[in-house]
Amino acid sequence: MTPSANLRVTQLAANPAVHRAFHWLHLHQPQLRRWLLEILAIPAPPFGEAARAAWFLDRFTELGLTNPHIDDAGNAVALLPASESVQDQAPRTSNPDPRPSPVVLLSAHLDTVFPADTPSQITEDGDRILAPGACDNAAGLTGLLALAAALRHANLTTPVPVLFAANVGEEGEGDLRGMRHLFTESPFASRIHTAFALEGAGSSAVVTRALASRRFRVTVTGPGGHAWADAGAPNPILALSRALLALEGIPHTAPGSDRHAHPRTTLNIGQIAGGSAINSIPASATAWIDLRSTDPDHLHASETALRDSLTQWILHPPARPASEPMQPTSSKPGVTVHPTLTIDLIGDRPGGALPDDSPLLSTLHAVDRHLHIRTEPGLGSTDANIPLSLGVPAIAIGCGGMGGGIHTLNEWYDPTGRETALRRILLTLMDTAALAAVDTPSS
């Protein structure tokens, strides 16, 4: 039996070493701001995170973490070793597990949604920092370094190692590839006991339920041609546009409905592209489509309806009145040419949830009670999707301060008051690591 979460957190918060870590966080807010600005100065578009990962590797080395390296997925990872003296006090069984000890994962994603050519001018307006990616996820990445530095300064260690990861592939087409690697192919895959994904701003909200999504790239192709000489040839942009309009009829939650309704399913067309010149019939057109749902059955039904609708409207469109000239024909008399359709799955984020009786959730509630924070569990699509889908306890948690304009060029972050959120994460991490040592299974 272990003491109650409230008692453990109270005792932990009274630890002089914990207070030293808190004091470091209080005194070094200017250092955290400098780190954040340096992070923002290094572009990290999807599949282009290498330079930012290398910067993190240098910081991990400077902070004295062990085994800093870039793994096969491109994640920058390092370890805070376990405390042998504390570990020796953990309960032992007569048949101890011969495998390596578990680890607790503390991560923040390196990438932004913005492509490589996005203007990255950084503006400071008082406490507020304005730049693409300032909140998502420079705030989380700064929190990752802050916690590593505070733990090292205070000489705080845990009964099991803490794995620090600045990971790739959280946004867009990255499809959580950095987190997938950590949980499936990395040397730590079978050892991760609990995972914390540091995500943006906020001090009370925490993601405990993973929102499942499926993402598609839809491509319509045709013969192309000259706007005059080949007039009448199938136009992929027109065909795709008609098909996209028809998607309003597939199963999804009506616009303006209750955001907290269950089940809730959404469909978004985030990007369309095609064509090369105003006087050319395009040879292809593409659209990127995002489906999300709180219910796996609804997600599957919506995907089926989406595929059926696109197939019907692209390959077997309803007959059009003779007065409308844009028939799928070619410049050769008597020859009918139909466009072709390709639907590629480019993203598959599994869902999951942290059980209500999870020790991690109990610890978080106890920490929030101690810090006078109102716990706000929520639903989101984050790096925590992967561990939650695998049954590994995980949360995505904010690193304090305030932010806005997320995923736009007007994104901003104000770190004022972030100390409380960082204390929240540190206490939750410390108690979770202690529980992980107790929970180590016997062989």
C-alpha positions in Angstrom: 0.0 0.0 0.0 1.2 3.5 -0.8 0.2 6.7 1.1 -2.6 8.7 -0.4 -1.9 11.0 -3.3 -2.6 14.1 -1.1 -0.2 13.0 1.6 2.5 12.1 -0.9 2.3 15.4 -2.7 2.3 17.4 0.6 5.4 15.6 1.7 7.0 16.0 -1.7 6.3 19.8 -1.7 8.0 20.1 1.7 11.3 18.6 0.3 14.1 21.2 0.4 15.4 20.0 -2.9 12.0 20.6 -4.5 12.0 24.1 -3.1 15.4 24.6 -4.7 14.0 23.6 -8.0 11.0 26.0 -7.6 13.5 28.8 -6.6 15.5 28.1 -9.8 12.3 28.5 -11.9 11.5 31.7 -10.1 14.9 33.3 -10.6 15.5 32.2 -14.2 12.4 33.4 -16.1 14.7 35.7 -18.2 16.7 32.6 -19.2 13.5 30.8 -20.2 12.6 33.8 -22.4 16.0 33.7 -24.1 15.6 30.0 -24.8 12.1 30.6 -26.2 13.4 33.3 -28.6 16.3 31.1 -29.7 13.9 28.2 -30.4 11.7 30.5 -32.5 14.7 31.7 -34.5 15.1 28.1 -35.8 12.4 27.1 -38.3 11.0 23.6 -37.7 8.5 22.9 -40.5 7.0 19.4 -40.9 9.8 17.0 -41.8 12.3 19.8 -41.3 13.0 19.7 -37.6 16.7 18.7 -37.8 18.2 22.1 -37.0 16.0 22.6 -34.0 16.7 19.1 -32.8 20.4 19.7 -33.0 20.0 22.9 -30.9 18.2 20.9 -28.3 20.9 18.3 -28.2 23.4 21.0 -27.3 21.1 22.2 -24.5 20.7 18.7 -23.1 24.4 18.3 -23.1 25.0 21.6 -21.4 22.4 20.7 -18.7 24.3 17.5 -17.9 21.7 15.0 -19.0 23.1 11.6 -19.9 23.2 9.9 -23.3 22.1 12.9 -25.3 21.5 11.8 -29.0 19.3 12.1 -32.0 17.4 8.8 -32.5 16.4 7.2 -35.8 13.2 9.2 -36.1 15.0 12.6 -35.5 14.0 13.1 -31.9 16.5 14.7 -29.6 16.5 12.6 -26.4 18.5 12.4 -23.2 18.1 10.9 -19.7 18.0 12.1 -16.2 19.4 9.0 -14.3 17.5 7.5 -11.4 18.7 8.0 -7.9 20.2 4.8 -6.6 19.8 5.7 -3.0 16.1 6.3 -3.5 15.7 3.3 -5.7 17.2 1.1 -3.0 14.3 2.1 -0.8 11.7 0.9 -3.2 9.8 -2.3 -2.3 11.6 -5.4 -3.6 10.0 -8.7 -4.6 11.6 -12.2 -4.2 11.6 -12.5 -7.9 12.8 -9.1 -9.3 12.3 -8.1 -12.9 15.6 -8.6 -14.8 14.6 -6.1 -17.4 15.8 -2.5 -17.4 13.9 -0.2 -15.0 10.9 1.7 -16.3 11.3 5.3 -17.4 8.9 8.3 -17.3 8.7 10.3 -20.6 8.7 14.1 -20.6 8.4 15.4 -24.1 7.6 18.4 -26.3 7.2 18.5 -30.0 9.7 20.4 -32.1 7.6 21.0 -35.3 5.3 23.7 -36.2 2.4 23.7 -38.8 4.1 26.3 -40.9 6.0 25.4 -44.1 9.7 26.2 -44.5 9.2 29.5 -46.4 6.9 31.0 -43.7 8.1 34.5 -42.6 9.4 34.0 -39.1 9.8 37.6 -37.8 9.8 37.7 -34.0 8.2 40.7 -32.3 8.2 41.4 -28.6 5.4 43.6 -27.2 5.9 43.9 -23.5 5.7 40.4 -22.1 4.0 39.1 -25.2 6.0 37.3 -27.9 4.5 37.3 -31.4 5.8 34.8 -33.9 4.5 31.7 -35.7 4.8 28.8 -33.3 5.4 31.0 -30.2 2.8 29.1 -28.2 2.6 25.9 -30.2 5.1 24.7 -29.3 7.9 27.0 -28.3 6.2 27.3 -24.9 6.2 23.6 -24.4 9.8 23.2 -25.6 10.9 26.0 -23.2 9.1 24.2 -20.4 11.0 21.0 -21.2 14.3 22.7 -20.8 13.2 24.6 -17.7 12.2 21.4 -15.9 15.5 19.7 -16.9 17.5 22.7 -15.7 15.6 23.0 -12.4 15.9 19.3 -11.6 19.7 19.4 -12.3 20.2 22.6 -10.3 18.4 21.2 -7.3 20.1 17.8 -7.7 16.7 16.2 -7.8 16.5 12.7 -9.0 13.8 10.1 -9.1 13.6 6.4 -8.4 13.3 5.7 -12.1 15.0 7.6 -15.0 13.3 10.5 -16.7 13.5 10.4 -20.5 13.5 13.9 -22.0 12.5 14.1 -25.7 12.2 17.0 -28.1 10.3 15.0 -30.6 9.4 15.4 -34.3 6.2 14.9 -36.2 3.3 16.1 -34.1 1.8 18.4 -36.6 0.0 17.8 -39.9 1.4 15.1 -42.1 4.0 14.3 -39.4 1.3 11.9 -38.1 3.0 11.6 -34.7 5.9 9.8 -36.2 8.3 10.9 -33.4 6.1 9.6 -30.7 5.3 6.4 -32.6 9.0 5.7 -32.8 9.5 6.2 -29.1 6.7 3.7 -28.3 7.3 1.1 -30.9 10.9 1.0 -32.2 13.2 2.9 -29.7 15.2 1.1 -27.0 12.8 2.7 -24.5 9.6 1.5 -26.2 8.8 -1.3 -23.6 10.1 0.8 -20.7 7.9 3.9 -20.8 5.7 3.7 -17.7 4.0 7.1 -18.0 4.2 9.9 -20.5 3.8 13.7 -20.2 3.5 15.7 -23.5 4.2 19.4 -22.8 1.9 21.4 -25.1 1.5 25.2 -25.4 0.2 27.5 -22.7 -2.3 27.1 -19.8 -2.1 26.1 -16.1 -5.4 24.3 -15.5 -6.4 22.4 -18.6 -5.0 18.9 -19.2 -5.7 16.5 -22.1 -6.7 13.1 -20.7 -8.7 11.8 -23.7 -7.2 11.4 -27.1 -9.3 12.5 -30.1 -9.0 10.1 -33.0 -8.6 11.4 -36.5 -8.1 10.2 -40.1 -6.6 12.5 -42.7 -6.7 12.1 -46.5 -5.2 13.6 -49.6 -7.7 13.4 -52.4 -6.3 13.8 -56.0 -8.4 14.1 -59.1 -6.6 13.9 -62.5 -7.5 14.4 -66.1 -5.9 14.9 -69.5 -5.3 18.6 -69.1 -5.1 20.8 -72.1 -5.5 24.3 -73.6 -8.4 26.4 -72.3 -9.6 27.0 -75.9 -8.4 24.2 -78.1 -9.3 21.5 -75.6 -12.4 23.1 -74.2 -14.8 20.5 -72.8 -12.1 18.2 -71.5 -12.8 17.3 -67.8 -11.5 19.9 -65.4 -10.2 18.3 -62.2 -10.8 21.5 -60.2 -14.4 21.6 -61.2 -14.9 17.9 -60.5 -13.2 18.1 -57.1 -15.1 21.2 -56.2 -18.5 19.6 -56.8 -17.4 16.5 -54.8 -16.2 18.6 -51.9 -19.5 20.5 -51.7 -21.3 17.2 -51.5 -19.4 16.2 -48.4 -21.6 18.5 -46.4 -24.1 15.6 -46.4 -21.9 13.0 -44.8 -22.3 12.1 -41.1 -20.8 14.8 -38.9 -21.8 17.2 -36.2 -23.7 20.2 -37.4 -22.0 23.6 -37.4 -22.7 25.6 -34.2 -23.7 22.5 -32.2 -22.6 21.8 -28.7 -18.8 21.4 -28.7 -19.1 19.0 -25.7 -21.7 16.8 -27.3 -20.9 13.1 -27.5 -20.4 11.7 -29.9 -19.0 14.6 -31.9 -17.6 14.2 -35.4 -16.1 17.0 -37.5 -14.9 17.3 -41.1 -12.5 19.9 -42.4 -11.2 20.6 -45.8 -7.9 22.3 -44.9 -6.2 22.8 -48.3 -7.0 22.7 -52.0 -4.5 23.1 -54.9 -4.3 22.5 -58.6 -3.6 24.1 -62.0 -0.6 25.9 -63.5 -2.0 28.7 -65.6 -5.2 30.6 -66.2 -5.4 29.5 -69.8 -4.7 25.8 -69.1 -7.1 23.1 -68.1 -5.4 21.6 -65.0 -4.2 18.0 -65.2 -4.8 17.5 -61.5 -6.4 19.0 -58.3 -5.9 18.0 -54.7 -7.6 18.5 -51.4 -6.6 17.6 -47.8 -9.4 16.5 -45.6 -9.4 16.0 -41.8 -12.0 13.7 -40.1 -12.2 13.6 -36.3 -14.6 12.0 -33.9 -15.0 11.2 -30.2 -16.5 7.8 -31.2 -14.6 5.2 -33.3 -17.8 3.9 -34.9 -18.8 7.4 -36.0 -15.3 8.0 -37.4 -15.5 4.8 -39.4 -19.0 5.6 -40.7 -17.9 9.1 -41.7 -14.8 7.8 -43.5 -16.9 5.2 -45.5 -19.4 7.9 -46.4 -16.6 10.3 -47.5 -15.1 7.6 -49.7 -18.4 6.7 -51.2 -19.4 10.3 -51.8 -16.1 11.2 -53.5 -16.3 8.1 -55.7 -19.8 8.9 -56.7 -19.3 12.6 -57.6 -15.9 12.1 -59.3 -16.3 8.9 -61.2 -20.1 8.6 -61.6 -21.4 12.2 -61.4 -25.1 12.9 -61.9 -26.1 13.8 -65.4 -25.9 17.6 -66.1 -28.4 19.6 -68.1 -27.5 19.9 -71.8 -27.4 23.7 -71.3 -24.4 23.3 -69.1 -21.4 22.9 -71.4 -18.8 21.3 -69.1 -19.3 17.7 -70.0 -16.5 15.1 -69.4 -15.5 14.8 -73.0 -12.4 15.4 -75.1 -11.5 17.4 -78.1 -11.9 14.3 -80.3 -15.6 13.9 -81.4 -17.3 10.9 -79.8 -14.6 10.3 -77.2 -15.5 10.6 -73.5 -12.8 11.0 -70.9 -13.6 10.8 -67.2 -11.3 12.1 -64.5 -9.6 9.6 -62.1 -9.7 9.6 -58.4 -7.0 8.7 -55.8 -7.6 8.8 -52.0 -4.5 8.5 -49.9 -4.5 8.1 -46.1 -1.9 10.6 -44.9 -2.7 10.6 -41.2 -4.2 8.1 -38.6 -4.2 9.3 -35.0 -5.6 6.6 -32.7 -7.9 7.5 -29.8 -7.8 6.5 -26.2 -8.5 7.8 -22.7 -6.9 7.9 -19.2 -9.1 5.8 -16.9 -10.9 7.8 -14.2 -9.1 5.7 -11.5 -5.6 6.1 -13.0 -2.9 6.9 -10.3 -1.6 9.6 -12.7 -5.0 11.4 -12.5 -5.1 11.0 -8.8 -1.6 12.5 -8.5 -2.6 15.4 -10.8 -5.7 16.2 -8.7 -3.6 16.1 -5.5 -1.0 18.5 -7.0 -3.7 20.8 -8.3 -5.4 20.8 -4.9 -2.0 21.7 -3.3 -1.4 24.5 -5.8 -5.0 25.8 -5.7 -5.6 24.9 -9.4 -8.9 23.8 -10.7 -8.2 20.7 -12.8 -9.8 20.9 -16.2 -9.6 17.5 -18.0 -10.2 17.7 -21.7 -10.1 16.1 -25.1 -7.5 16.8 -27.7 -5.3 15.5 -30.5 -1.7 15.5 -29.2 1.4 13.4 -28.8 -0.5 11.8 -25.9 -2.7 10.0 -28.5 0.0 7.3 -29.0 0.6 6.2 -25.4 -3.1 6.5 -24.5 -4.0 4.3 -27.5 -1.5 1.7 -26.2 -2.9 1.8 -22.7 0.1 3.7 -21.3 -0.9 6.4 -18.8 -0.4 9.8 -20.4 -1.5 13.4 -20.4 -0.8 16.5 -22.5 -0.3 19.5 -20.3 0.3 23.2 -20.7 3.4 25.0 -19.6 1.7 28.1 -18.2 1.2 31.6 -19.4 -1.3 32.6 -22.1 -1.4 32.2 -25.9 -3.5 32.9 -28.9 -3.7 32.8 -32.7 -2.6 29.2 -32.7 -1.6 27.9 -36.1 -1.8 31.4 -37.7 0.8 34.0 -38.6 -0.6 36.1 -35.7 0.3 33.5 -33.0 1.5 34.9 -29.7 2.6 33.8 -26.2 2.8 35.6 -22.9 4.8 33.7 -20.3 3.5 35.7 -17.3 2.7 33.4 -14.4 4.0 30.2 -16.0 5.9 29.3 -12.8 2.8 27.7 -11.3 2.3 25.4 -14.3 5.9 24.3 -14.2 5.7 23.6 -10.5 2.5 21.6 -11.3 4.4 19.5 -13.9 7.4 19.0 -11.7 5.4 17.7 -8.7 3.3 15.4 -10.8 6.4 14.1 -12.5 8.2 13.4 -9.2 5.3 11.6 -7.7 4.6 9.6 -10.8 8.2 8.5 -11.0 8.1 7.3 -7.4 4.9 5.3 -8.2 6.6 3.8 -11.3 9.3 2.3 -9.1 6.7 0.7 -6.9 4.8 -0.6 -9.9 7.7 -2.3 -11.6 6.4 -5.7 -12.4 8.0 -9.0 -11.3 9.0 -11.5 -14.0 
